[in-house]
Amino acid sequence: MSRELRITLIASGALVLTGALLYASLFTLGVLPRLGFAPGYALTAASGDRLTSEDLRGSVVLYTFAPAGGDGEGRDTGAVMQEVRARLAPEDTADVPVRMVSIVLDTDAPPALAAAASRAGADGDVWRFASGPHDALRTVVRDGFGVWFDRQADGSVRYDPVFVVVDGMGIVRAHHRVGLPGADILLRDIRSILREARAATGPARLAYEAAHLFQCYPTR
Amino acid sequence: MTRLLGTALLASLLLPLAACDRYEPHGTLIEPMAVPDFTLVSADGEVRKSDFEGQLVVIFFGFTACPDVCPDTMGRLARAVRMLDPREAEQIQVLLVSVDPERDGPAEIDRYASRFDERFRGLTGSREQIATVASGYGIFFEETPLEGGGYTVDHSAYTIVLNRQGETVLIWRYGLDAEDLADDLRYLIRNA
């Protein structure tokens, strides 16, 4: 074997190995795509206080959307939220807080929101219930989060059961519309954002941005 | 041939090391993220986001009667742009979008913006237009009554930078120094 051929083979092997290592390490990071800005909003919380998107800046936020009376059979977003809350509770997320918001689609009366929050077991700190006037909800929920809902003449609401995960910069990172993901998928999304947020400086940040560049996104 | 392959091999091994010297931005730099186009009005008529493609666009949402955050941010942006050399500065377009369309007409908001730097432009529109644009950029704003009468507007205070293709590439939190803003702009001029 000539010297030139040997060098060619070694160089090719090294390039393939470097590429494979890079691909493997980036794919392992499994970042979530940045889908767009989540809408800015000012809603009324169950406590009667105002809840704005700015209050939650810096936190990873899991949103869901439902009537105050809860979901219909077979699509219980409330139960999934409860499971996420329970399984996150023992984890240390003090550095990057995780919050949950249930946006109520059929009433913005604080007593009704408080009753719904109480039934769901929401504590008002990590998990809050909030709503707003119909026009504001249309702008925030339908136009902003891209979640379809429609109030009926009898006061009931037709809607898409959806979970949306937003990062600390206010960017939508996951939007689960078709079928209801279980708590496992939502926890995977939240933990993925937490890992990325904790690696927000130095060479680790470059690795995460490279993962975005090569679209190393997890599959369901 | 041998020399070429040797160089390629060396480059592949040095690439990760080169990354260690990369610029650390003061704002949050992200992979380009699409944001919706918009049509608003300035003193000179209709303005679209797409009118500025080819330039780096810095967008801040504020209002002319804002007592603190808006003049402070606009002042820092003006100082940052003045720190750039003229060829760099001409690649930057700062836009102030009003979150108080009832009081800020096209002439008022444009005059207010250009008071900080004559190249800055102020934009406004109907309340619905502003709400749609603000929502597309994740901006919250809400009128809040004042005790003595009248109102102020609470609003998000971050600044968004778009690349030459009109995609979001950088987000600045409120309060960064003009020097830091200028450093980030220089980096984007070279790389965005």
Boltz contact constraints between the chains, C-beta under 6 A:
constraints:
  - contact:
      token1: [A, 4]
      token2: [B, 2]
      max_distance: 6.0
  - contact:
      token1: [A, 7]
      token2: [B, 2]
      max_distance: 6.0
  - contact:
      token1: [A, 7]
      token2: [B, 5]
      max_distance: 6.0
  - contact:
      token1: [A, 8]
      token2: [B, 5]
      max_distance: 6.0
  - contact:
      token1: [A, 11]
      token2: [B, 5]
      max_distance: 6.0
  - contact:
      token1: [A, 11]
      token2: [B, 9]
      max_distance: 6.0
  - contact:
      token1: [A, 14]
      token2: [B, 9]
      max_distance: 6.0
  - contact:
      token1: [A, 15]
      token2: [B, 12]
      max_distance: 6.0
  - contact:
      token1: [A, 18]
      token2: [B, 12]
      max_distance: 6.0
  - contact:
      token1: [A, 34]
      token2: [B, 33]
      max_distance: 6.0
  - contact:
      token1: [A, 37]
      token2: [B, 137]
      max_distance: 6.0
  - contact:
      token1: [A, 37]
      token2: [B, 138]
      max_distance: 6.0
  - contact:
      token1: [A, 38]
      token2: [B, 138]
      max_distance: 6.0
  - contact:
      token1: [A, 39]
      token2: [B, 135]
      max_distance: 6.0
  - contact:
      token1: [A, 40]
      token2: [B, 134]
      max_distance: 6.0
  - contact:
      token1: [A, 40]
      token2: [B, 138]
      max_distance: 6.0
  - contact:
      token1: [A, 40]
      token2: [B, 139]
      max_distance: 6.0
  - contact:
      token1: [A, 40]
      token2: [B, 140]
      max_distance: 6.0
  - contact:
      token1: [A, 40]
      token2: [B, 156]
      max_distance: 6.0
  - contact:
      token1: [A, 41]
      token2: [B, 140]
      max_distance: 6.0
  - contact:
      token1: [A, 42]
      token2: [B, 140]
      max_distance: 6.0
  - contact:
      token1: [A, 42]
      token2: [B, 142]
      max_distance: 6.0
  - contact:
      token1: [A, 52]
      token2: [B, 140]
      max_distance: 6.0
  - contact:
      token1: [A, 53]
      token2: [B, 140]
      max_distance: 6.0
  - contact:
      token1: [A, 54]
      token2: [B, 140]
      max_distance: 6.0
  - contact:
      token1: [A, 54]
      token2: [B, 156]
      max_distance: 6.0
  - contact:
      token1: [A, 139]
      token2: [B, 131]
      max_distance: 6.0
  - contact:
      token1: [A, 144]
      token2: [B, 135]
      max_distance: 6.0
  - contact:
      token1: [A, 169]
      token2: [B, 28]
      max_distance: 6.0
  - contact:
      token1: [A, 169]
      token2: [B, 171]
      max_distance: 6.0
  - contact:
      token1: [A, 170]
      token2: [B, 138]
      max_distance: 6.0
  - contact:
      token1: [A, 203]
      token2: [B, 20]
      max_distance: 6.0
  - contact:
      token1: [A, 206]
      token2: [B, 19]
      max_distance: 6.0
  - contact:
      token1: [A, 209]
      token2: [B, 31]
      max_distance: 6.0
  - contact:
      token1: [A, 212]
      token2: [B, 31]
      max_distance: 6.0
  - contact:
      token1: [A, 213]
      token2: [B, 31]
      max_distance: 6.0
